[in-house]
Amino acid sequence: MLVQNWMSSKVISVQPDTPLPKAGKLMRDNRIRRLPVVNENNNLIGIISDRDVRDASPSKATTLDVYELHYLLAEIRAKDVMTPGPITVMGAETVEKAAMTMMDNNIGGLPVVEEGNALIGIITGYDVLRALIGITGVRNGGIQIGVEIPNRKGSLRPVFDLISSFGARILSILSANVDDDTRQVFLRIRDLDNRDDEAAVIEAVRRQARLLYWTRNEKSFS
């Protein structure tokens, strides 16, 4: 899964001299929490978050009148509150790496750039969730089976062959190493024609590998 396939390519951005009130309005109107700051060549130079806007705005307890407030805010520019040189990700990198970068740095989104630091998109935690839903096939419903197997070459083939022997179709496969010797695998299979067949598959898998769990999801058309 590449970032360029899951990012939002229609990025709302501002320039360094954009007034703070305009930046805040853009975020509110478009229900976004961050604005990339670009120069005249669309090269990324910084990023503004909704928190940056709040922190730069005068407190409600201020003694300034409304005209002074408007004047003060209008004098603050994007370049005054942005975080320069923000953490980025390339479009050709994986969604998994973007997710890891966001988690490790406790941020909710990353500007996506190409060579020369040109802004081409933005990827957020929401986009990562969309990707997860897409690769798991959960919207197609079916049964997910979690098994634990030895972490060695060919250990999955008997499980695959077993499921295939019942005419079950595998929709997705996810895998995670527990340690050097053990691996957990999460298989999603399409619903079979009747529940007796499903029960037979699950029981057969239980005999072939250590069954962690099984669960059924209904189709979702959201």
C-alpha positions in Angstrom: 0.0 0.0 0.0 1.6 3.2 -1.2 0.9 6.6 0.4 0.2 8.1 -3.0 -2.8 5.7 -3.4 -4.4 6.7 -0.1 -3.5 10.3 0.5 -5.7 13.3 -0.1 -4.3 15.0 -3.2 -6.5 18.1 -3.1 -4.6 19.8 -0.4 -5.6 23.1 1.1 -2.5 25.1 1.8 -1.5 28.7 2.7 1.5 30.9 2.0 3.9 32.4 4.5 2.1 35.8 4.5 -1.4 34.4 4.8 -3.1 36.2 7.8 -3.8 34.1 10.7 -7.6 34.7 10.7 -7.8 33.5 7.1 -5.8 30.3 8.0 -8.2 29.7 10.9 -11.2 30.2 8.7 -9.9 27.8 6.1 -9.5 25.1 8.8 -13.0 25.7 10.2 -14.7 25.8 6.9 -13.1 22.7 5.6 -13.1 20.8 8.9 -9.3 20.1 8.8 -6.8 20.3 11.6 -3.6 21.2 9.7 -2.5 23.5 6.9 0.7 23.0 5.0 2.6 26.3 4.3 4.2 26.5 0.9 6.2 29.1 -1.0 5.4 30.4 -4.5 6.8 27.2 -6.1 4.6 25.0 -4.0 7.6 23.8 -2.0 6.7 22.9 1.6 8.3 25.1 4.2 6.1 24.6 7.3 2.8 23.5 8.7 0.1 25.1 10.9 -2.2 23.1 13.2 -5.5 24.2 14.7 -3.7 24.3 18.1 -1.1 26.8 16.6 -4.0 29.1 15.7 -5.6 28.8 19.1 -2.3 29.4 20.9 -1.6 32.5 18.8 -5.1 34.0 19.4 -5.6 36.4 22.3 -7.2 35.1 25.4 -10.9 35.8 26.0 -9.8 37.5 29.2 -7.9 40.2 27.2 -8.7 43.8 27.9 -8.3 44.7 24.2 -11.5 45.9 22.4 -12.8 44.2 19.3 -11.1 46.6 16.9 -7.7 46.1 18.6 -8.3 42.3 18.5 -9.0 42.3 14.7 -6.0 44.5 14.1 -3.7 42.3 16.2 -4.8 39.0 14.6 -4.5 40.5 11.1 -0.9 41.3 11.8 -0.1 37.7 12.6 1.0 35.7 9.5 1.3 32.0 8.8 5.1 32.2 9.0 4.8 33.6 12.5 3.1 30.5 14.0 4.0 27.6 11.6 6.3 24.7 12.5 9.1 25.0 10.0 10.6 21.9 8.3 7.7 19.6 9.3 8.0 15.8 9.2 7.0 14.5 5.8 6.5 11.3 3.8 7.1 10.5 0.1 4.3 9.4 -2.0 6.2 6.2 -3.0 6.6 5.2 0.6 4.2 2.8 2.3 1.2 3.6 4.3 2.6 1.4 7.1 5.7 3.7 7.3 3.5 6.8 7.4 1.4 5.3 10.2 4.6 4.4 12.1 6.0 7.9 11.7 2.7 9.5 12.9 2.6 7.2 15.9 6.3 7.7 16.8 6.0 11.4 16.6 2.5 11.7 18.1 1.1 13.6 15.1 -2.2 13.1 13.3 -1.1 13.8 9.7 1.8 14.1 7.3 2.4 16.3 4.3 3.3 14.2 1.3 6.1 15.5 -0.9 8.0 14.5 -4.0 11.6 15.2 -5.0 12.5 18.9 -4.3 10.0 19.0 -1.4 7.1 19.9 -3.6 3.8 19.3 -1.9 1.6 16.7 -3.6 -0.8 15.6 -0.8 -1.5 14.9 2.8 -2.1 11.7 4.7 -3.9 11.5 8.0 -4.8 8.9 10.6 -8.3 8.8 8.9 -6.6 7.8 5.6 -4.6 5.0 7.4 -7.9 3.7 8.8 -9.4 3.7 5.3 -6.4 1.7 4.1 -6.8 -0.8 6.9 -10.5 -1.3 6.1 -9.6 -1.7 2.5 -6.9 -4.4 2.9 -8.8 -6.4 5.4 -11.9 -6.7 3.3 -14.1 -6.3 6.4 -16.8 -4.5 4.3 -17.3 -7.7 2.4 -18.3 -9.5 5.7 -17.2 -13.1 6.1 -15.4 -14.8 8.8 -12.0 -13.9 10.3 -10.0 -16.7 11.8 -6.9 -16.0 13.9 -4.3 -18.8 14.2 -0.9 -19.2 15.7 1.7 -21.2 13.8 5.4 -21.9 13.8 7.4 -19.1 12.3 9.1 -21.1 9.6 8.9 -21.5 5.9 5.9 -23.3 4.5 4.0 -23.4 7.8 1.0 -21.6 6.3 0.5 -23.9 3.3 -1.3 -26.7 5.2 -3.8 -24.1 6.6 -4.4 -22.6 3.1 -4.8 -26.1 1.6 -7.3 -27.0 4.3 -9.4 -23.9 3.8 -9.3 -24.5 0.0 -10.5 -28.1 0.4 -13.8 -26.8 1.8 -14.3 -24.5 -1.2 -13.8 -21.4 1.0 -12.4 -18.3 -0.6 -9.8 -16.3 1.2 -10.5 -12.5 1.1 -7.4 -11.2 3.0 -4.4 -12.3 5.0 -2.6 -10.4 7.8 0.4 -11.7 9.7 2.4 -10.6 12.7 5.5 -12.2 14.3 5.1 -12.9 18.0 8.7 -13.9 18.4 11.4 -15.8 16.4 9.5 -19.0 16.8 5.8 -18.0 16.6 3.7 -16.2 14.1 0.0 -15.1 14.3 -2.0 -15.1 11.1 -5.4 -13.5 10.5 -7.4 -14.9 7.6 -10.7 -13.5 6.3 -12.8 -16.0 4.3 -16.0 -15.4 2.4 -19.2 -16.7 3.9 -20.0 -20.3 2.9 -23.3 -21.5 1.8 -24.4 -22.8 5.2 -23.3 -22.5 8.8 -22.5 -26.3 9.0 -19.8 -25.8 6.4 -18.4 -22.8 8.3 -18.3 -24.8 11.5 -16.5 -27.7 9.7 -13.9 -25.3 8.4 -13.3 -23.8 11.8 -13.0 -27.2 13.5 -10.6 -28.4 10.8 -8.4 -25.3 11.3 -8.5 -25.9 15.0 -7.0 -29.3 14.5 -4.4 -28.0 12.1 -3.1 -25.0 14.1 -3.7 -23.2 17.3 -7.0 -21.4 16.9 -6.8 -18.0 18.6 -10.4 -16.9 17.7 -12.9 -16.7 15.0 -15.6 -14.0 14.4 -18.2 -13.2 11.8 -18.7 -9.7 10.2 -21.8 -8.8 8.2 -21.4 -6.9 4.9 -21.3 -3.1 5.2 -22.3 -0.8 2.4 -21.3 2.5 4.2 
